[in-house]
Structure formats: C-alpha cells, structure tokens
C-alpha cells in the first residue's frame, strides 16, 4: 500500500454544525467586546439581554430551514415556516428593543 491509500478521507462538517459554529463565533465576539468595554470604562453595559438572544434565535431559525431542506424536519413546510418565521421575527424584535438601550449607554 502506498501512503495515499492509507490516509483517511476528509470529512467536512455538516451545514448544521457550521451554522452553530458561526453562532458560537458571534457569541465569542460579543463577549470579547463586552469584556473589553467593561475593562476600558469601569462598568459593564446593562439591559442588553435582548441583543444577546439574537444569535441564538437566528440559529434556531436557520436550523429549522436546514432540517427541512435535508429532510429531517417534522411537520413539513408549514412547521419550517412557522418556526423559522417566529425565530427571525423575535430576533428582529429583540434588535429593535436592544439597540436603543445599547446606544443610550455608549
């Protein structure tokens, strides 16, 4: 056997794993920015819980779409539309509630 046959085949992450990895990256960026702001100004931002929910809600909506497209979703297209629509709507409402609070403190 030569060395090319011994190498394992590359297994790429599924779209669902990539989606949640990006959600994790967004949360880490947010946490680093919040920590840096708190250390630089001597106090932490308050009332930004709605903004912290936005990445998770977008991840849930994206997961519903990915599950439907891959054939794993139960309930078919109506359930996909209901779950993803509700998640994206809640994320939008949280942005509307959270951004003025954030701007008022900066």
Phi, psi and omega per residue, in radians:
X1 nan 2.391 3.051
X2 -1.601 3.052 -3.015
X3 -1.222 -0.480 -3.138
X4 -1.178 -0.564 3.132
X5 -1.329 -0.450 -3.123
X6 -1.348 -0.448 -3.094
X7 -1.165 2.464 3.089
X8 -1.297 2.642 3.108
X9 -1.258 2.482 -3.140
X10 -1.292 2.244 3.112
X11 -1.960 2.023 -3.120
X12 -1.496 2.728 3.125
X13 -1.199 2.598 3.096
X14 -1.262 2.799 3.095
X15 -1.013 -0.588 3.126
X16 -1.143 -0.747 3.108
X17 -1.139 -0.673 3.115
X18 -1.163 -0.689 3.110
X19 -1.041 -0.862 -3.098
X20 -1.280 -0.421 3.019
X21 -1.168 -0.703 3.101
X22 -1.178 -0.638 3.053
X23 -1.069 -0.729 3.094
X24 -1.113 -0.684 3.103
X25 -1.100 -0.751 3.125
X26 -1.081 -0.753 3.115
X27 -1.113 -0.669 3.133
X28 -1.168 -0.682 3.092
X29 -1.107 -0.765 3.129
X30 -1.071 -0.795 -3.115
X31 -1.140 -0.665 3.102
X32 -1.150 -0.760 3.115
X33 -1.115 -0.719 3.117
X34 -1.148 -0.722 3.122
X35 -1.150 -0.751 3.129
X36 -1.108 -0.748 3.113
X37 -1.092 -0.774 -3.139
X38 -1.094 -0.711 3.124
X39 -1.235 -0.599 -3.098
X40 -1.331 -0.570 -3.038
X41 -1.875 -0.186 3.097
X42 1.505 -0.003 3.071
X43 -2.603 2.732 -3.121
X44 -1.727 2.726 3.100
X45 -1.235 2.461 -3.126
X46 -2.028 2.662 3.048
X47 1.331 0.402 -3.106
X48 -1.834 0.343 3.117
X49 -1.018 -0.688 3.094
X50 -1.045 -0.633 3.117
X51 -1.198 -0.526 3.138
X52 -1.286 -0.311 3.127
X53 -1.484 -0.320 -3.024
X54 -1.053 -0.837 -3.140
X55 -1.083 -0.682 3.140
X56 -1.164 -0.728 3.124
X57 -1.136 -0.686 3.071
X58 -1.144 -0.629 3.079
X59 -1.129 -0.698 3.099
X60 -1.140 -0.771 3.110
X61 -1.097 -0.739 3.097
X62 -1.155 -0.628 3.103
X63 -1.127 -0.703 3.114
X64 -1.081 -0.725 3.125
X65 -1.153 -0.781 -3.131
X66 -1.135 -0.674 3.118
X67 -1.136 -0.690 3.120
X68 -1.157 -0.785 -3.096
X69 -1.151 -0.521 -3.126
X70 -1.573 -0.092 3.099
X71 1.591 0.112 -3.139
X72 -1.555 -0.353 -3.010
X73 -1.216 2.376 3.073
X74 -1.668 2.531 3.122
X75 1.705 -0.173 3.072
X76 1.284 -2.753 -3.077
X77 -1.124 -0.697 3.133
X78 -1.058 -0.709 3.121
X79 -1.170 -0.675 3.102
X80 -1.082 -0.805 -3.140
X81 -1.136 -0.740 -3.128
X82 -1.112 -0.857 -3.093
X83 -1.199 -0.861 -3.104
X84 -1.196 -0.689 3.110
X85 -1.100 -0.766 3.113
X86 -1.130 -0.701 -3.134
X87 -1.144 -0.799 -3.137
X88 -1.204 -0.622 3.084
X89 -1.130 -0.771 3.096
X90 -1.114 -0.663 3.092
X91 -1.108 -0.727 3.113
X92 -1.126 -0.751 3.108
X93 -1.118 -0.665 3.094
X94 -1.157 -0.628 3.057
X95 -1.119 -0.740 -3.136
X96 -1.124 -0.649 3.122
X97 -1.348 -0.607 -2.990
X98 -1.527 -0.569 -3.063
X99 -1.155 -0.744 3.086
X100 -1.088 -0.633 3.099
X101 -1.123 -0.735 3.136
X102 -1.151 -0.771 -3.127
X103 -1.144 -0.644 -3.141
X104 -1.117 -0.492 -3.106
X105 -1.573 -0.308 -3.136
X106 -1.489 nan nan
